[in-house]
Amino acid sequence: MNDRTIFIEPLTAAAFAPFGQVIQTTGAHHYPINAGKTERYHDLAKVELGGVHARPLISIFRGQPYTLPLTLTLVERHPLGSQAFYPIGDAHWLVIVAEDEAGTPARLRAFLPGPGQGVNIAMNTWHGVLTPLEREAEFLVVDRGGEGNNLEEVVLDPPFLVTHRERG
């Protein structure tokens, strides 16, 4: 392995905090509603909307599966809004993020969400594309619509390799 290898790590709220929020019910503020028949897990992520005539979008993305090891050739960011992903059903997937260093992605990390975990990637945070593993998967996505360019992409040349850490 070399310095272009990204080892997959478990998704935790603390580890992901520099990049946004983990969306999960575990440990979340909640209270009963609907005459006690429903539990509301409240305010799980910070939706960020910037720019002219911004409005929230709710979409469903259907992603095709990737295999590991993964050759990572592209990251993107959305300078005008956050982007939340929550799996519909039992999805096995990766969240790849990076710090920003003078407008360039740096110190990339790959997280493996557990069951019942989604993410809200903060506004202007570098991240990989939707990366389901093993099989096609659907995700509920909340992001920004409105005027302005809300997409920046960087081709990674040379690419990175994303894989599990070898056990030994």
C-alpha positions in Angstrom: 0.0 0.0 0.0 1.1 3.6 -0.6 0.1 7.1 0.3 -2.6 6.9 -2.3 -4.4 4.2 -0.4 -7.5 5.1 1.8 -8.4 2.5 4.4 -12.1 2.2 5.2 -13.1 3.0 8.8 -16.4 2.6 10.7 -18.7 5.6 10.6 -19.0 7.4 13.9 -20.4 10.8 14.8 -17.1 12.0 16.2 -14.9 10.8 13.3 -17.3 12.3 10.7 -17.9 15.6 12.6 -15.4 17.7 10.5 -17.4 16.8 7.4 -21.0 17.0 8.6 -23.4 14.9 10.7 -24.2 11.2 11.0 -28.0 10.7 10.7 -29.1 8.0 13.1 -31.7 7.4 15.8 -29.2 6.0 18.2 -28.5 8.6 20.9 -30.7 11.2 19.1 -33.2 13.5 20.8 -36.7 12.1 20.5 -40.2 12.4 21.9 -43.6 10.9 21.3 -46.1 12.4 18.9 -49.4 11.3 17.4 -51.0 10.4 20.7 -48.0 8.3 21.6 -48.1 6.1 18.5 -45.0 7.7 16.9 -41.6 8.5 18.2 -40.1 11.6 16.5 -36.3 11.7 16.2 -35.9 15.4 15.9 -33.4 17.6 14.1 -30.9 15.0 13.1 -28.9 17.1 10.6 -28.2 20.7 9.7 -29.6 21.4 6.3 -27.6 24.3 4.7 -28.9 26.3 1.8 -27.0 29.3 0.4 -27.2 31.4 -2.8 -30.0 32.9 -4.7 -33.6 31.5 -4.5 -32.3 28.4 -2.6 -34.8 25.7 -1.8 -34.5 22.2 -0.3 -34.9 19.2 -2.7 -36.0 15.8 -1.6 -35.0 13.1 -4.1 -34.4 9.4 -4.4 -31.1 8.3 -5.9 -30.7 4.7 -7.2 -27.0 3.8 -7.2 -25.3 1.0 -9.0 -22.8 -1.1 -7.0 -19.1 -0.7 -6.8 -16.6 -3.4 -5.8 -13.6 -3.2 -3.5 -10.9 -2.3 -3.9 -12.3 0.8 -5.4 -10.3 3.1 -7.7 -11.3 6.6 -6.7 -10.9 9.0 -9.6 -13.3 11.9 -8.8 -14.5 13.9 -5.8 -17.0 16.8 -5.8 -18.4 19.4 -3.5 -21.5 21.6 -3.3 -20.6 25.2 -2.4 -24.2 26.3 -1.9 -25.7 23.6 0.1 -25.4 20.5 2.3 -26.3 17.0 0.9 -27.9 14.3 3.0 -28.0 10.6 2.1 -30.1 8.1 4.0 -30.4 4.5 2.7 -33.8 3.1 1.9 -33.6 -0.5 3.1 -30.5 -2.4 3.9 -27.7 -0.8 2.0 -24.0 -1.5 2.3 -22.2 1.6 1.2 -19.2 4.0 1.6 -19.0 7.7 2.4 -15.8 9.2 1.1 -14.9 12.7 2.2 -11.9 15.0 2.2 -10.6 18.1 3.9 -10.1 21.3 1.9 -6.6 22.6 1.4 -6.6 25.9 -0.6 -9.5 24.7 -2.8 -8.1 21.2 -3.3 -9.2 18.0 -1.6 -6.7 16.7 0.9 -6.5 13.9 3.5 -9.2 11.8 2.1 -11.1 9.4 4.3 -13.6 6.5 3.7 -16.3 5.6 6.1 -18.5 2.4 6.2 -21.9 3.3 7.6 -23.6 0.7 9.8 -27.3 -0.3 9.7 -29.6 2.7 10.2 -26.9 5.3 9.5 -27.0 8.1 7.0 -24.9 11.2 6.6 -25.4 14.9 6.0 -22.3 16.2 4.2 -21.8 19.9 5.1 -21.9 22.6 2.5 -18.6 23.0 0.5 -17.2 19.7 1.7 -15.3 17.5 -0.7 -16.9 14.0 -1.1 -17.0 11.0 -3.4 -20.0 10.1 -5.4 -22.8 7.8 -4.1 -21.0 4.5 -3.5 -23.2 1.5 -2.8 -21.4 -1.8 -2.4 -22.4 -5.3 -3.5 -25.9 -4.4 -5.0 -28.0 -1.6 -6.3 -29.4 0.6 -3.5 -31.7 3.5 -3.1 -31.2 6.6 -0.9 -33.4 9.4 0.2 -31.4 12.6 -0.6 -32.0 16.1 0.7 -30.0 18.8 -1.0 -30.2 22.2 -2.5 -32.0 23.5 -5.6 -32.0 27.1 -6.9 -29.9 29.4 -9.0 -26.2 29.3 -9.1 -23.5 26.7 -9.7 -23.7 24.2 -6.8 -21.2 21.6 -8.2 -17.4 21.5 -8.3 -15.6 18.4 -9.4 -11.9 17.4 -9.2 -10.4 14.5 -11.1 -7.9 12.7 -8.9 -4.8 12.0 -11.0 -3.3 9.7 -10.0 -6.3 8.0 -8.5 -6.6 6.7 -4.9 -7.3 3.1 -3.9 -10.1 2.6 -1.3 -10.0 -0.7 0.5 -10.3 -2.5 3.8 -7.2 -2.6 6.1 -5.5 -5.9 5.9 -5.8 -8.0 9.0 -2.7 -9.4 10.3 
